[in-house]
Amino acid sequence: MLGNLWNKSPFLWLLRAVLLIAMLGVLYLALSPQQPVSLGGDKTNHVVAFVVMGTLAQLGFPRAGLLRVLLPLIVFGALIEGLQYVVGRFAGLDDLIADLIGLALSVIIAKLIMRL
């Protein structure tokens, strides 16, 4: 039953819309002068944000290859770090590593969801 729903175009477009909203939210939070939301720490925020975005991207683009889905999110993470430096927030390689950990976890989560 879920398999039929999964391949329906409106369902995929809904996932893609939610991904775009999540990306805009992450961008807003990343560029805010102060960290408005914290899930326990900066690295935790990065991991959770990229788990959510990575999972949505993989579910929203199920036929695209993994690299094709996740590479834009890696670039997005690097862009955020560059923009944070410009707006006076801390930018660091450790944040990018946290983003990559989140994306790696998203691969596992998306695979588990797709098996349902």
C-alpha positions as CSV (number, residue, x, y, z in Angstrom):
1,M,0.0,0.0,0.0
2,L,2.7,2.5,0.9
3,G,4.6,1.5,-2.2
4,N,1.8,2.7,-4.4
5,L,1.6,6.0,-2.5
6,W,5.3,6.3,-2.6
7,N,5.5,6.5,-6.4
8,K,2.6,9.0,-6.8
9,S,3.9,12.3,-8.0
10,P,1.9,14.5,-5.6
11,F,3.4,12.7,-2.7
12,L,6.9,13.2,-4.0
13,W,6.1,16.9,-4.6
14,L,4.9,17.2,-1.1
15,L,8.2,15.8,0.2
16,R,10.1,18.1,-2.0
17,A,8.1,21.1,-0.8
18,V,8.8,20.2,2.8
19,L,12.5,19.8,2.0
20,L,12.5,23.3,0.5
21,I,10.8,24.7,3.6
22,A,13.3,22.9,5.8
23,M,16.2,24.3,3.9
24,L,14.8,27.8,4.1
25,G,14.3,27.3,7.9
26,V,17.9,26.0,8.3
27,L,19.2,28.9,6.3
28,Y,17.3,31.4,8.5
29,L,18.4,29.8,11.7
30,A,22.0,29.6,10.5
31,L,22.2,33.3,9.6
32,S,20.3,34.7,12.6
33,P,22.5,36.9,14.7
34,Q,22.0,34.6,17.7
35,Q,21.1,30.9,17.7
36,P,17.3,31.1,18.2
37,V,16.8,27.3,18.6
38,S,19.1,24.9,20.3
39,L,18.7,21.1,20.6
40,G,21.4,20.8,23.1
41,G,24.4,22.1,21.3
42,D,25.6,23.6,18.0
43,K,26.8,20.2,16.6
44,T,23.6,18.5,17.6
45,N,21.7,21.3,15.7
46,H,23.8,20.6,12.6
47,V,23.4,16.8,12.8
48,V,19.6,17.0,13.3
49,A,19.1,19.6,10.5
50,F,21.0,17.5,8.0
51,V,19.4,14.3,9.0
52,V,16.0,15.9,8.3
53,M,17.0,17.5,5.0
54,G,19.0,14.4,3.8
55,T,16.1,12.1,4.6
56,L,13.5,14.4,2.9
57,A,15.8,14.7,-0.1
58,Q,16.3,11.0,-0.5
59,L,12.6,10.3,-0.1
60,G,11.6,13.1,-2.4
61,F,13.9,12.0,-5.1
62,P,13.8,8.2,-4.9
63,R,15.1,7.5,-8.4
64,A,18.1,9.9,-8.2
65,G,21.4,8.5,-7.2
66,L,22.6,9.0,-3.7
67,L,25.4,11.4,-4.7
68,R,23.0,13.4,-6.9
69,V,20.7,13.9,-3.9
70,L,23.2,14.5,-1.2
71,L,25.9,16.6,-3.0
72,P,23.7,19.6,-3.2
73,L,23.1,19.4,0.5
74,I,26.9,19.2,1.1
75,V,27.3,22.3,-1.0
76,F,24.4,23.9,0.9
77,G,26.2,23.2,4.2
78,A,29.4,24.7,2.9
79,L,27.5,27.8,1.6
80,I,26.0,28.3,5.0
81,E,29.4,28.2,6.7
82,G,30.7,30.8,4.2
83,L,27.7,33.0,4.8
84,Q,28.0,32.7,8.6
85,Y,31.5,34.0,8.3
86,V,30.2,37.0,6.3
87,V,27.5,37.8,8.8
88,G,29.8,37.6,11.8
89,R,28.8,34.2,13.2
90,F,31.3,31.4,13.8
91,A,32.0,29.2,10.8
92,G,34.1,26.0,11.0
93,L,35.1,22.8,9.5
94,D,33.7,20.9,12.5
95,D,30.3,22.2,11.5
96,L,30.7,20.7,8.0
97,I,31.7,17.4,9.6
98,A,28.6,17.5,11.8
99,D,26.6,18.1,8.5
100,L,28.2,15.0,6.9
101,I,27.4,12.9,10.0
102,G,23.8,14.0,9.7
103,L,23.7,13.1,6.0
104,A,25.3,9.7,6.7
105,L,22.6,9.0,9.3
106,S,19.9,10.2,6.9
107,V,21.0,7.4,4.4
108,I,20.3,4.8,7.1
109,I,17.0,6.4,8.0
110,A,15.8,6.8,4.4
111,K,16.7,3.2,3.6
112,L,14.7,1.9,6.6
113,I,11.7,4.1,5.6
114,M,11.8,2.9,2.0
115,R,11.8,-0.7,3.1
116,L,8.5,-0.2,4.8
